[in-house]
Amino acid sequence: MSLLPTYARFDVEFVRGEGMRLWDADGNEYLDCLTGISVSSVGHCHPAVVEAIRDQAGRLMHVSNLFYTEPMTRLAERLSRSSLGGGVFFANSGAEANEAALKLVRKRRQGGDVVVLHGGFHGRTYGALSATPQESKQAPFAPLVPGFRAVEPTAGAVAAAVDERTAAVVLEVVQGESGVHVVGDDVLRAAREACDAHGAALVFDEIQTGMGRTGSLWAYQQTGVVPDALTTAKALGGGLPIGALVTGPALAEVFAPGDHGSTFAGGPVVARAALAVFDLLDDEALLARVRAQGERLRAALEELPGATAVRGRGLMVAFDVVDRSAPELAGRALREPRLVVNATGPQTLRLLPPLTAEQAQLDEAVARLGALLSAS
Ligand SMILES: Cc1ncc(COP(=O)(O)O)c(C=O)c1O
């Protein structure tokens, strides 16, 4: 095997996907409650996304960011209009979107600190990693980018950390990789007030929570707190790689030509895919269903033997297992009930099903989890 061993991969080779279902090379069928880590939110190979990609691939695939393309400008418009109303910088991944955000807030307040929250995850590139206060991920790669301060996710800690040297507070509204922990609205309000008082920028990393995952197009829309910028990626491309930094009007003029760039970012094929995803997910009826399905899913999980601390928002859900190894259970789920879930920690299983899942499929996923947890 020629791959560098950066992942503890499961021994499964997937060859086909449709909606919530995946098939492996031996023809086994699986129910997907992970969606490539919150990427395939419209399900695998959604016909509208496939058709947009096919059509655009036959017209124009790449010209670089030295020029305009219609899909890119239309997508930027749509992202801005659906959220903060400022400007958009396209990237190719979540970490890259965060790099853009970090450069923007540092350019605005040069030499300024970036306050981040314990339990947060922002990616693996150097800036994003420096914003991810986890010893095991950071320590082997020191020295990191300087100027990051991690605080506990409490209103008091955030308020105390922000002053006139703070460039930004960067946080996830629901912390995904550390196990789906909803950050309290009081913490978000404290961050907003502290940033306003000291002229710092408030940036929400909506890479996992965005594009409808929590039951509103953007997670911040359920909190009463509006950030100055947000980052998105994952589900935006419907399975193709894309990331974006979206600013509010106040930050739209910070970057000037030459400040940042990317050869591929926002290319016409991925932009067409993202526009198709937008058409599917920016839909109040679908979002209301995600909220209702999320509640029903959490209620059903509460009933499972050995499942505890059920939590989440919309269809971003996790629970802890008592006296069991979550990574071991995730491996067994693949082999026996043929369910794709992932462990975010030694005792935590996370569910990120498609936002287009049928209720019967979600019920079936819960039944398979029940079988898994009941088996000794
Ligand atoms: C909240 C959050 N930010 C950033 C990232 C990094 O995104 P990517 O893996 O596309 O670089 C992730 C990925 O899981 C994430 O969940």
Ligand as a Chemical Component Dictionary entry (heavy atoms), coordinates in Angstrom:
data_LIG
# 
_chem_comp.id                   LIG 
_chem_comp.type                 NON-POLYMER 
_chem_comp.pdbx_formal_charge   0 
_chem_comp.three_letter_code    LIG 
# 
loop_
_chem_comp_atom.comp_id 
_chem_comp_atom.atom_id 
_chem_comp_atom.alt_atom_id 
_chem_comp_atom.type_symbol 
_chem_comp_atom.charge 
_chem_comp_atom.model_Cartn_x 
_chem_comp_atom.model_Cartn_y 
_chem_comp_atom.model_Cartn_z 
_chem_comp_atom.pdbx_ordinal 
LIG C1 C1 C 0 -15.299 22.624 12.108 1  
LIG C2 C2 C 0 -14.248 22.193 11.124 2  
LIG N1 N1 N 0 -13.354 23.081 10.684 3  
LIG C3 C3 C 0 -12.405 22.730 9.792  4  
LIG C4 C4 C 0 -12.310 21.459 9.310  5  
LIG C5 C5 C 0 -11.242 21.094 8.317  6  
LIG O1 O1 O 0 -11.801 20.878 7.062  7  
LIG P1 P1 P 0 -10.967 20.102 5.928  8  
LIG O2 O2 O 0 -10.770 18.705 6.401  9  
LIG O3 O3 O 0 -11.841 20.216 4.706  10 
LIG O4 O4 O 0 -9.688  20.845 5.763  11 
LIG C6 C6 C 0 -13.220 20.494 9.751  12 
LIG C7 C7 C 0 -13.107 19.082 9.287  13 
LIG O5 O5 O 0 -13.568 18.165 9.873  14 
LIG C8 C8 C 0 -14.208 20.875 10.682 15 
LIG O6 O6 O 0 -15.104 19.978 11.143 16 
# 
loop_
_chem_comp_bond.comp_id 
_chem_comp_bond.atom_id_1 
_chem_comp_bond.atom_id_2 
_chem_comp_bond.value_order 
_chem_comp_bond.pdbx_ordinal 
LIG C1 C2 SING 1  
LIG C2 N1 SING 2  
LIG C2 C8 DOUB 3  
LIG N1 C3 DOUB 4  
LIG C3 C4 SING 5  
LIG C4 C5 SING 6  
LIG C4 C6 DOUB 7  
LIG C5 O1 SING 8  
LIG O1 P1 SING 9  
LIG P1 O2 DOUB 10 
LIG P1 O3 SING 11 
LIG P1 O4 SING 12 
LIG C6 C7 SING 13 
LIG C6 C8 SING 14 
LIG C7 O5 DOUB 15 
LIG C8 O6 SING 16 
# 
